Amino acid sequence: MPVRTRFAPSPTGYLHIGGVRTALFNWLFARRHGGAFILRIDDTDVARNVDEALEPILSGLRWLGIDWDEGPGVGGPHAPYFQSQRSERHRAAAAKLVASGHAYRDFARPEELDEERKAAQTAGLPFLYSRRFAAFNEADAARFEAEGRQSVVRLKMPREGSLVIDDAVRGRVEFAWEREQDHVIQRADGSCLYHLASVVDDHDLEISHVIRAEEHLSNTPRQAFIAVSLGYSLPAYAHLPLVAEPGSRTKLSKRKLAQYLKNSDFKQISEHGTRIAERIGLAPEADTFNPVIVDFYREVGYLPWAIDNYLALLGWSYDDKTEFFSREELIAGFTLERINSSPASFDPKKLWAVQDHYMHALPTEEKLALMLPFLIRAKLLADPPPAAAVETVRRVIEASGDRLKVAGDILGYADFFLLDEPVMEEAAVKQRLAKPGVRPLLEQAAERLRLVEPFAPPELEAACKQIVESAGLKIGDLIHPIRVAVTGKTVGPGLYDCLAILGRDQSLRRIERALPLCS
């Protein structure tokens, strides 16, 4: 049968890095085999669904280039693609399971189930429901209803034997039926639970391969039992390794933000992200400011393919040396057989290195297109920006070279070019300007810079070297004070590029304004 994979997120929050990895692997497998990738929204848990969370899921996948062939906004022959809109199919399946004897109506009250559970615990035995409130015929149901009881529908799981599946990642996996509970598949109000809904929808959408996170492995017995009992063919299963915390085997969790921000592994990207967030008005306590969700990387200015490339390496490898792939190369090389079953440790430093690789290789015009929106959002540029300002930013990008690691870095490298006066950082002034002898040195530099022709980096560098040589100083004694005088900070593009981009008049004005701050 044709390859059809699916990603089925619940709209209960922003896209988790682990969820994105699952979506990516499904997408890669479908593209590798010329199949279809389906996006289905599993929104049966009404109490936890968040309407505002759906759009970030859709936009996040689009940003990453993980496009779907069927699903929300696209449509398709198997619509609807929202699980909540398929409830009639789920209820019909529950009724069929009851009619065939593979499920039953259960009238047990919560406290009665608790009694059995506690008794098993006291006896040191695994809990297995006695089914004493099960109604296997209409007479039993009528008797329980006369007592004012309400019923749910439970699976009548086998109590002997085992289920064996051939998992594409984990190989042969065996489950003893005696360990399986009679799971509830339909609530008293008639709504159906995830496990039944997922099996029915996978069948209706003709899903050939269920590629999902390791945490769903324990769900497989009840879902396989449902599928076989309904007369469905089982899909191929592939359970992906856990996406774990850095250097750990513990699942990466978006609820541990405070803990991660103190973690040395996250320190670089979190502090870097904080600086950018402050400039664009994104509060560090915002939901999107979390390096465990994909929106964080979009907000900060990572490249989507850098995220994809890195996530592909979380549990999968082409060989023992290849780390960087084009879109086409990754699709062509992706197979389930190359997925490792061991937990995959999320490494923020490695992600940073992958991002740096792709940003460094990006042409200037593409960097410009990515970075202008950050300057507009920070109100350093008008929208749309004037052509002269765009040209200034282009020159800043070229001068900054590989200093620009993510698109949001432009905020710290272009701001002093776009402001009438630079914001003088107090620490920079104290370190570089408030020192004995700096003022006369800057005055001498200003006089020399008035005469440099052309006002370009090579000539500016030669002029500065002449000044320090005649004064018996080191070049750093001059260029550091000039940098702070014209930019207000100690870091940025090369000084000679800064002066050339600002131009002679602006550079001299800024040096003159900085003189009162000097010793």
DATA-V527012 format. One record per backbone hydrogen bond with DSSP energy under -0.5 kcal/mol. NH is the residue of the N-H (numbers start at 0). CO is the residue of the C=O. Records with the same first field share a line. If there is no record, write none. Layout:
BEGIN
NH = CO  CO
END
This chain:
BEGIN
4 = 35
6 = 37
11 = 9
16 = 291
19 = 15
20 = 16
21 = 17
22 = 18
23 = 19
24 = 20
25 = 21
26 = 22
27 = 23
28 = 24
29 = 25
30 = 26
31 = 27
32 = 28
33 = 30
34 = 29
35 = 2
37 = 4  35
38 = 69
39 = 6  37
40 = 80
41 = 8  39
42 = 40
45 = 43
47 = 44
48 = 44
49 = 10
50 = 48
52 = 49
53 = 49  50
54 = 50
55 = 51
56 = 52
57 = 53
58 = 54
59 = 55
60 = 56
61 = 57
62 = 58
63 = 59
64 = 61
65 = 60
66 = 64
68 = 36
69 = 36
70 = 74
73 = 70
74 = 70
78 = 75
82 = 40  80
84 = 81
85 = 82
86 = 83
88 = 85
89 = 85
90 = 86
91 = 87
92 = 88
93 = 89
94 = 90
95 = 91
96 = 92
97 = 93
98 = 94
99 = 95
100 = 97
101 = 96
102 = 96
103 = 153
104 = 134
105 = 151
106 = 132
111 = 108
112 = 108
113 = 109
114 = 110
115 = 111
116 = 112
117 = 113
118 = 114
119 = 115
120 = 116
121 = 117
122 = 118
123 = 120
124 = 119
133 = 130
134 = 104
135 = 133
140 = 136
141 = 137
142 = 138
143 = 139
144 = 140
145 = 141
146 = 142  143
147 = 144
148 = 143
151 = 105
152 = 185
153 = 103  151
154 = 182
155 = 101
156 = 154
162 = 174
164 = 172
166 = 164  170
167 = 236
170 = 166
172 = 164
174 = 162
176 = 160
177 = 160
178 = 175
179 = 176
182 = 180
184 = 152
185 = 152
186 = 190
189 = 186
192 = 184
196 = 192
197 = 193
198 = 194
199 = 195
200 = 196
201 = 197
202 = 198
203 = 199
204 = 200
205 = 202
206 = 201
207 = 3
208 = 3
209 = 235
210 = 208
211 = 209  237
213 = 239
215 = 212
216 = 213
218 = 215
219 = 215  216
222 = 218
223 = 219
224 = 220
225 = 221
226 = 222
227 = 223
228 = 224
229 = 225
230 = 227
231 = 226
235 = 207
237 = 209
239 = 211  237
240 = 339
243 = 241  343
244 = 249
247 = 244
251 = 242
255 = 252
256 = 253
259 = 255
260 = 256
261 = 257  258
262 = 259
265 = 262
266 = 262
267 = 263
269 = 265
270 = 266
271 = 267
272 = 268
273 = 269
274 = 270
275 = 271
276 = 272
277 = 273
278 = 274
279 = 275
280 = 276
281 = 276
282 = 280
285 = 282
288 = 285
289 = 287
292 = 289
293 = 14
295 = 292
296 = 292  293
297 = 293
298 = 294
299 = 295
300 = 296
301 = 296
305 = 302
306 = 302
307 = 303
308 = 304
309 = 305
310 = 306
311 = 307
312 = 308  309
313 = 310
314 = 312
316 = 337
329 = 325
330 = 326
331 = 327
332 = 328
333 = 329  330
337 = 334
338 = 335
339 = 314
343 = 241
344 = 342
345 = 243
347 = 345
350 = 346
351 = 347
352 = 348
353 = 349
354 = 350
355 = 351
356 = 352
357 = 353
358 = 354
359 = 355
360 = 356
361 = 357  358
366 = 362
367 = 363
368 = 364
369 = 365
370 = 366
371 = 367
372 = 368
373 = 370
374 = 370
375 = 371
376 = 372
377 = 373
378 = 375
379 = 374
380 = 374
389 = 385
390 = 386
391 = 387
392 = 388
393 = 389
394 = 390
395 = 391
396 = 392
397 = 393
398 = 394
399 = 395
400 = 396
402 = 399
403 = 400
404 = 402
406 = 300
407 = 299
408 = 405
409 = 406
410 = 407
411 = 408
412 = 408  409
413 = 409
414 = 410
416 = 413
417 = 413  414
418 = 414
423 = 421
424 = 422  487
428 = 424
429 = 425
430 = 426
431 = 427
432 = 427  428
433 = 428
434 = 432
437 = 434
440 = 436
441 = 437
442 = 438
443 = 439
444 = 440
445 = 441
446 = 442
447 = 443
448 = 444
449 = 445
450 = 447
451 = 447  448
455 = 453
459 = 455
460 = 456
461 = 457
462 = 458
463 = 459
464 = 460
465 = 461
466 = 462
467 = 463
468 = 464
469 = 465
470 = 466
471 = 467  468
472 = 467
476 = 473
477 = 473  474
478 = 474
479 = 475
481 = 477
482 = 478
483 = 479
484 = 480
485 = 481
486 = 482
487 = 482  483
493 = 398
497 = 493
498 = 494
499 = 495
500 = 496
501 = 497
502 = 498
506 = 502
507 = 503
508 = 504
509 = 505
510 = 506
511 = 507
512 = 508
513 = 509
514 = 510  511
516 = 513
517 = 514
518 = 432  434
END
